[in-house]
Amino acid sequence: MKNILFLVMSFSIASIANIFLMPFYVPSDSMMPALYVNDRVFVDRFVYHFTLPQRGQIVVFKPPSDKRIKTHDPLIKRIIAIPGDTIEIKRGQVILNGQPQQNLSVSQSPSYQMPIIRIPQNYYFLLGDNRNHSFDSHLWGLLPRKNIKGKVIARFWPPERISLSPL
């Protein structure tokens, strides 16, 4: 009887956790140094039903429609600009709302340029932390809010790198 009760409780807890949390496998080095290839993270799928995505958050999302994107699997990047912001990239600097950004989680300065754009309502601009090795908004454009599946809240694998967000 104890074994059955334990199984029922375990299944119930796992089912409830699955409603709110989604495990995600980091498939590339585009988020280094914050996240490495093969890291596993938990994604809060519920948070954006009550709050808006914010700058600096790492999110998992459905890729936008773009012929250059060869996968339908979810991707992971950091939100850099939100609706109403302006963003440009020049001389190795990400410039947000006219201010150069100093981000300690970035592995290297961008080696590309991007003209200034204003982020419209319900869209976001995302970059990988590994700026020069990330297929992100500087290439495929803005991401619709509806494509964002959730916010990364913790790394649970590998054990020596377990951590809570912010990453």
N, C-alpha and C positions, 0 to 999 in steps of 0.2 A: 504494500500500500504506500509506503514511504517513497519507493522508487517511482510509482505512478504520479504521486503528488509532486515530486521533484521534477519529473519530465513535463508535467502540465505547467508548473510554475516557470520552468526554463523556457518552454515554448512561448508562454505568454509574455515574458520579459523580452525575449528576442523579437517577437512580433511587434510589440509596442515600440521598441528601439528602432526597428526597421521602418516604422512609419515616419519617425522624426530624423533618423540618422541614416546616411548612406555611406558605406565604405567606398573609397576611391583609391585606385592604384595610379601612382605618378609614372607615366610612360616615357617621359623624355627629360632632358636636362634644361628645359626652357625656364624653369623656376629656381635654378641654382643661384645663390647658395641657400635660399630658404628651404627648398625641397629638392631632394635628389632622386634620380632614377630609382625605381623600386620602392620608394617610400610609400607607406599606406596612411591615408588620412580619413578622418570622419568629416562628413559634410552635413551640416544642419539644413535639412530640406524645408523646415517649417518657418525659419526666422523671417524670410522675406514676405510672408503673408501679413506681417505686422509692422515691419520696418522697411525702409528703402536701403538698397546697397550703398555703401559708403566708400570713399577713397581709402586706399590702402588695404582693403579686404581682399583676401584670396578667395576666388569663387570657382565653382565648377559650372560649366555651361554647355549647352548644345551649340555646336559650331554654326555660324551664320551661313546662309546660302552663298557660296562662292565656288566657282569652278576649280580654284587652286587648292581647296580643302578636300583632301581625298578620303576623309573619314567622317563617319556619322557618330563615332564614339564621343562622349563628353570630353572637353578639354579643361585645362586649369590655368588661370592667369590671375594677375593682380589688377584691381580697379585703380586706374590712374586719374580719370576724369569722369565727373558725373554731370547730369543735365544742368545746363547753364554755364559750365566751365568753358574756358578756351584752353587749347593745348597746341603746342608746336614743339618740334625737335630741331635744334640747330646747334652747330658747333659742339656736338657731344653733350648737349644739355636737354633735358626735358623741361619745358617751360610751361608751367600751369598758371593760368590767370595772370600772365606777365611776370611771374616769379620763377627763377631757376630752382629746380628741386634737387636737394641733396638727400639721396636715399641710401642708407647704409646696407640695405639688403640687395643692392644691385652688384653684380659681379664685375661689370665694366660699363663704361659710358657708351651710349649708342654711336655707331659709326655711320649713321644714315641721317638724312634730313627729312623733315615733314613740314609742310606749310601750316600756318595757323588755321584751326577750325574751331567752331563753337559747337558744343555738344547739345543736340536738341532734346526735348522732353522724351523720356522713355528710352534713351540710348546711353550707352556707356563706352568708354575708351579703356581698353585693357592692354597691358604689356606683361611679358614675362620678365622676371628679374634678371635672367641671362639675356640681356637686351639684344645682343648681336646673334643669338642663336635661338630666337623665338619667332614662331609664326603667329603673329598677333595683330592687334588693331592697326599698327603702322603699315601693315600689308593688306589686310582684308577689310579694314574700315570699322565702323561702329557696331556695337553689339546691342540688339534690342533687349530690353529688360525681360521680356517674356522668355528669352533663351537662358536666363540665369536660373540654374537648378538649386543652388544653395551655397552657403558660406562654409569654408574650411574652418573647423573649430579645434581640431587636435590632430597630431601625428601619433599613430599608435604602433607603427613599425618602421624601422627596426627598434628593438627594445632600448638600445643605448641612445636613441634620439627621440624618445617619447617626449612630447611637449604639447602644451595648450597654445591656442592662438592668443595673441597675434604672433604669426610666424615671420 
